Amino acid sequence: MATIKYIFITGGVTSSLGKGIIAASLGKLLQARGYRVTIQKLDPYINVDAGTMNPYEHGECFVTEDGAETDLDLGHYERFLNITTSQANNVTTGKIYHTVITNERKGDYLGKTVQVVPHITDEIKRSIFALGKTGNYDFVITEIGGSVGDIESLPFIEAIRQIRWDLATADFLSIHLTLLPYLRTAQELKTKPTQHSVKQLQAAGIQPNILICRTEKPLSASIREKLALFCNLNLTAVIEAMDASTIYEVPLRMYQEKLDEQVLTQLALPTTSVPDLSSWRNFLSQTQKTQQTLRIGLVGKYTAVPDAYKSICEALIHAGAYQACQIDLQFVSPEVLHGRDIAKSLAPLQGLLIAPGFGSRGIEEKIAAIRYARENQLPLLGICLGMQCTVVEFARHVLGWKKAASTEHTPQTRYPVISLTATQENVIQKGGSMRLGAQDCQLTPGSKAAESYGTTMISERHRHRYEFNNKYLQDFENAGMTATGIHPETGLVEIVELLDHPWLVGTQFHPEFKSTPLHPHPLFVSFLKAAKQRND
């Protein structure tokens, strides 16, 4: 392919329609045809990144190998395409303005008045084209967050309009995803919101080439014709996106709707090749051929919003398919456990996962849940804060240090078994200042972690400020909790295990970020294997 093809995906009518899933599904289909694909997300919010955003507002913060704190859609990109994303795959309004203002302060604009057009839009365009230069790609798919008509999105839409004229016709494609609401009283799908959404996009200077319609009912021939007529599209460019039982069905549904064929046709590329989706179909088949159901409890601070733990939920699905079991995931709020019989609440579970998070809310309830799992041989996986709570629980109830705590929650504790890492002690700025991204970890041969990974040297992604306090390491190991994963250069503890327990593992890193449908994370696979054994 002589030039990179740029595909832009916008949304209309409402947010949360699944632009990220559509982008990832299209990328999967093109990849399955042998093309080299990457995807990026343009987020209209003024935050520089997602690192300081409340999960209740924005869902999980996904961390890349190079330490970028990004939108959760990058997790979908990595899981669907088996690629590694980076800082370049997520661009925010805050990042764009920060760059432009920094350049202005340096005098790079030679005294000119700095304006949205051309300076902001030029920087947006530079970011889009820069991603294409990071690898030998055939396609760059760009998803624009929010909905057409949002004030925040206007500079991004204008930048795309300009790119339409910067590129040859065969190198540019616009896809618009909208909602077709179903009115139950009238028993019909309504097209008017979509028509208005397309008109807004046209008013901004962009004519969509393909229209994808989220709907809970099939599109009739008459509705397709109506949308094609009033949105200035070919009939074959109107694509149905019915609600699916799982996001992993979407690539196959888009293949049935010939989305990839329509894209290739409009970009003047051959459509003779057949995408190889066999491994994807096998994964879907495995999720349906389940032998048993495992009830896994997830105790976390943000359980009211499942997207706050999106990667963990998906990692359990991946590992469940590998273990031929269905996951009945029970979200357990610490407030629900407060004052209740912990044993009665957790006894029906085959496994317990203590989720990551920040702050002191729910810490004591998490510690109580961990104690139950330890004393009752319930398989337990603690991630980040979950590992830290596991350490505190062991210190209090096995070592007998009743006041043991993390200095994050109890700064003056007598036994600071979890404390700030040395590199964090003088950090004042909150954004982008944690221990982030991929770090090496040396595993102890024969440990549960080493058996799970099948190797003794791994690399995993981090996002934290507090760590195990090595001052107390010998005390823990003498009592039966061992550090089976150590950073080879700093000596920081990355994994702890309990020797006299069927499966109790805490990780300071986030294994969920590296799990994909075709490559489930080994720790999640091992965790569910232990849960199956308990169930049996």
N, C-alpha and C positions, 0 to 999 in steps of 0.2 A: 504494500500500500504506500503510495507516494506521500500522502499527507495524513495528518491526524484528523479524524472526524470528531466534531464536538456536538454533544447532545445535551440539551437543557430541559430540565423537568420542573415545571411550575405547578402550583396548586390553586384551586379556586373554590368558592362557595364556603368552605370551612377548612380549618386546619385538622391535623391528625387523620388525614385520609389514607396515609400509608405511602407517601412519596418515596420514602427511603426503601421500603420493600419493593416498590415498582422499579426504582432505580437499580437495586441489587438484583432483582429478577431479570431485568433486561441485560444487565452486565453478565449474569450467569448464562443466559441464552447465547449471547455473542461470544462469550468465552468458550462455551461448549461447541461452537462452530469453528474454533481455532483462532479467534482473534484475541489480541492482547488488550485488556481493559483495565482502567482505573476509574474511581469515582470520588467526587468531592462534594462537600456540603457547604453551602453559603448560608450562614445564619444571620438574620437581620438584627439581632439584639446587640446592644452597645457594650455588653461585657466583652472583655478581650478574649476570654475563653469560658468554658463551662465550669471551671474549677471552683468558683465561689458561689455557684448557684444552688439554691435549695432543691433537693430531689423531688419535693412535693410540686414544685413549679415546672421542673424541666426533665424529670426522670434521672436516670443514672448518668454519671460522668464517666465516659469511656476513655481509658488511657492507652495511648499508642506505645510502640516500642521505644520511640525517641522521647517519650515523656510528655506528649501533648495531652492536655485535658480537654476532651472534645464532646461533641454531641453523640447521643447513643446510636444514631444512625450509622456511625462509622463501625459500630459493632456488627450491624447487619451486613455492611459491605464486606467486612473481613470474613464473617461466617459463611456468606453465600459464595464468595469468590475465592476463598482460601488465599487471600492476599494480606500483606502487611501495610497498614496505612501509617501516615506520619503527620507532622505539623502542617504539611502542604495540603492535606485532604480536608481540612476544616478551616474556613475563613469566616470571620465575624465582622460586623460593622465596626465593633470596637477595635479589632486588629487593623482594619483598613484605616480608620481615622488616626489611630496611634501612629501608624507608619507615615501618613501624610503630614501630621502635625510635627513629628520628629524631623522629617525632611524640611519642612518650612522653617523650623528653628535653626537648622543647619545652614539655611540660605540656599537650598537646592533649587528653589523656584525663581531665583534671580529677581526678587522684588515684585513678582506678579501677584495679583490678588488671587488667593487660593479659594477655589470654588468647588461645589459638588461636581459640576461639569466644567472643565475636563479632569480635574485632579483626583477626585474621589473615584469617578468612573474609570479613569485610566489605571488607578491602583487595583481596582477590582479586576479589570481585564488582565493586568499583569499577573495577578495571582492565579487566574484561570489558566492562562497560557503557560505559566511557570510549572504547573503540575504536569503538563504534557511533556516537559523537558526532563522530568525526573526519571523517566524510563522510556523504553522503546515501545510506545503504545500505539495501537491502532485507533482506539476510542477513548475519549475523556467524557465521562458522564457527569454533569453538574446538576445537583439538586438544589433548588432555591427554597429556603424555609419560609414558613408563613403562607399567606394567601395573596393572590393578585388583588391589588387595591389597598393593601396595608401601606401606611405611610413609610414604615421602616424599610419596606422592600423596594421602594421606588428607585434608589440608586442602582440596585442590582438589576432590575428590569431594564433600566436605561443602558446599563453596560452591555446587557445581552443584545439589546436592539442595535447597539453600535457594532458588536461582534458580528451580527448578521450581515453587515455591510463590509466588515473587514475580511470575511472569509468568502471563498467561492461557494456557490449555491449547493454544490454536492458535498461540502464539508460542514454544513450547519443543519441542525434539526431541532425543532421545538416540539416538546410533548407537554400537553396540559392535562392534568388530572383533576377531575371535578366530581361532585356528588350529584347523583340523581335521586332526590328524596322520593320515598313511596308514601303516598297518602292513603292510609287504610280506609278512611271513610269514603274516598272516591275510588279506591281500589285501582290506582294507577300511578305510574312513575311520572314525575313532573320534570320537564326539560327546561323550563324558564330560568331557574337559577344558573344552569350551565350556560345557557345562551348569554345571559348578562355577564357571566364571568369571562367568557371568550371575548365579548365586546370590550370589556375593560382591558384585556390583554391587547386586543387590536388597537384600542385607543392609545396604548403605550407604544405602538409601532411594531408589535410582534403578531404575526399570523401563525397560530399553531399548525404544525404539519400533521400531528396525530392527537386525537382526543381519547383519553382513557376515562371511562365512567364507572366510578364506584357505585354499586347498587346491591340491594338485597333481593332483587327480582331480575329475571332474564330480560334482556333488551329485545323487544319485538322488532321486526323488519321496519315497521312504520316509524318507530322511535329513532332507529338508526338513520333512516332516510331524512327525518325531520332535523336531526342534529347535523347531519352532513350538509343539508341545504342551508340552514341558518347560521352555520359556523364556517361556511366556505371550505368544506373538506370533501375529499373523495369518500365514498361510502365505505370502502375497505379500511379507511383510516379512523373509523369509529370503533373503539375497542371496549369490550365489556369486561369489567373487573368485579365479578360477584364476590360476596363475602365468603371467605374460606374458613375451614375448621382449624387450619394451622397455616402459619406464614410460609411454611416450606412447600405448600401446594401451589403457591402463587407462580413460581417459574413455569410449572407445567401448564397451569391455566393460561398464562400469557403465550405459551407455545401453541396451545390449542386455538387461541385467538389470532395467531400469526403476527404477534407484535414484532418479533425479531425479523420476520420476513418483510413486514411493512417498512421497518427502519432501513433494512438493506436496500430495498427497492427504491426508496426515496433518496438514498445516498448513492444511487447508481452503482451498487455493489452486487455481485452474483449471489443468488439464493439457492444454488444447486446443492451445496453441502448440507448435510443433515446433522443437527447438533447431537453430540453424544451426552445424553442425560442418564445413562445407565446407573452410574454410581448414586446419582441423586434419587432415582426411582428406587434403588435398593434401600437407601436410607429411609425413605417414606414407607416402604414395605416393612422394614424392621420396626418402625414405630407402631405399626398396626398388628404385627404378629407378637403380641405381648403374652407372656405366660402367667404373669401375676401383676398385682398392683401393690406398689410400695407407698406407704404414707410417710412422707418426709416433712418434718416441721422446720420452718424457717422463722427464727426469732430475730426481728430487726426493728429498728426505730421508725422506718418509713413504710411499714406494711400496708398502709392505707392506699398506697400507689405502687402497684406491682412493677411499673416501669422503673422504679428506683432500684430494682434488683434484676433488671432485664437480662444481663449476661449470665447471672447465676441461674435464673429460670431456664434459659436456653441450654446452658451447660448440663443441667439435670436431664433435659429432654434428650440431648445427644448421648449422654452416658446411659440413659434408660433404654434407648434403642439398641445400644451395644449389649446391654445386659438383658434384653428381651423382656423389659418390664415397663409398665405404665407408672407414671409418677403422679400420685395424688398429693400435690404440694399444699400444705396447710400453712398459711401465713399467720404467725402468732405475734400479736402486739405485746410488748412488755407490760403495757397497762392492763391487758387482759389477764396476765399471770399474777399481777399484783394482788395480794390478799387471797389468792385462790390456792387450792390444793394442787401443787405442781405435779405431783405424781398422777393425779387423776387427769390432768390436762395432757401430760406427755406419754402416759402409758400406752395409748393406742398407736404410737409411732414406731416405725422401724429404723428411723434415722433422724438426727437432729443437726441442723446447720445454723450456726451463729453468724449473722451477717455483719458486714462492715458498716461503719458509720462514724459520726463525730458527736461529741458532747456527752453529758452525764445522764441524760434521760434514759431510763430503762436499764441502766448498768446493773443494779442489784438484782433485777429480775432475770437478766441474762446469766448472771453468776449462779443464781439458784437453779436455773435450767441446766447449766453445765454440771453442777454438782449432782443433779439427778442422773444425767447421762453417765457421769463417771461412776457413780455408786451402783447403777443398775445395768451396767455393761451395754448401754445404748450407743451404737455407732455415732460419732460426733465429728463434724468438720467445722473448725473455727477459722474464719477468714479475716485477716487484718485486725480490726477491733475484736472480732470473735476469738482470735488467738490470744490477744492481750487479756480478755476476760477469762479465758481458760487458764492462763498463768496466774492471775489474781485469785481465782477460785482454788487452785491447787495450793497456793501459798497460805491462804486462810485456813483451809479445812484439812490439809495433809501436813503441811509444815507447822501449822499452829500459829501463824502470824495473823492474828485476827484483824489487825489494822492495815494489812497489806493492800495496796491500791496502785493505780496509775497516777502519776503526777498531773496528767491531763485533768483528772477529776478531783483528786485530793493532793494539792501541791505540797502540803506539809506532812504527808504520810510518813510514818516511822520506817515502813518497809516499801520503798519505791521500786517495786519489782518491774514496773514499766515506766520508762522515763524518756525525756527528749534525747534524741541522738545528738552527738557533739556538734554536728554541722547545723543543727536547728536552734541552738541555744541563743544566738544573737539575731535570729531572723525576725523582722518586724512585719515586712510586707506579706500579706496572706496569699495573693494570687501567684500561682506558678512557682511556689517556693518550697513545696514539700519534696520528699525523696520520691522521684517520679521516674517511670519508665523501666526498661529492662535492666536487671542486675543478675550477675552470676550467683550460683548457689552450689556448694559442695555438699553432697549427700553422704550419710554414713552407710557403708555397705551392710546389707542385711536388714536395714530399717524398712518400715512399711513404705516410706516415701521412695526409697531406692527400688524396692520391689515393684512399686506402682509404675515408676518411670522407666525401669529397665536400664538405668544408667546411674552414674554417681555425679555427673556434672550437668546442671540444668541452667536455664535462664528464664526468669519470670518477671512480670511487670508489677511495679510498686506504686503506692500512693498513700503516704503516711508521714507523720512527724515523730511518733513515739515508737520505741523499740524495747525489746527485752533488756533488762539491766544485767549485764554480764557479771556484775559484782556478786550476784546470787546464783550464778549458774551451777556451781559445785553443790550447793545446798539442794537445788532441784534434782540434779542427777543422782545424788545420794538417796533421795526419797523416791526415785522411780520415774520422774519426768525428764526425758533426755532431749537435748538439742541435736536433731538428726539432719539439719540443714543449716550451713554456716556460709556467710559471704566470705570467699577465700581471701580477700584483701583486708577487710575491716574487722572480721571476726564477729560481725553482727549475727544474731540468731534469726534465722528465716523460717525454721520449722521446729516445732516441738511435738513429741509423741509420748504417750503413756505406755510403759512397758507391759503392765499387767492388765491390759484392757484389750478387748477384741479389735477395736479400731477407734482411737481417739487421736486426731491429728489437728494441729493448729498451724496455719501458714500466715506469715506476715505479709506475703505478697498476695496478688489476686489471680488465682489460677483460672477463674472464669473468663478472663479476657482473651485467653488463647484457645478456647474450646470451639470447635466447628462441627457441623453435622458429619463430615467425612473423617474428621480427626478429633473424636471426643477426648476431653482432657483426662489423662491417666488417674489423677487424684479423685475426680468425680466418679470414674469407672470403678476404682477400688472402694470408694465410699459406698456406692450402691451395691457392690458385691458383698460387703459386710452387712448391709441392710437386708439383702436377700437371705443371707445365712441366718440372721436373727429371725426373719419372717418364717423360714423353714423350721 
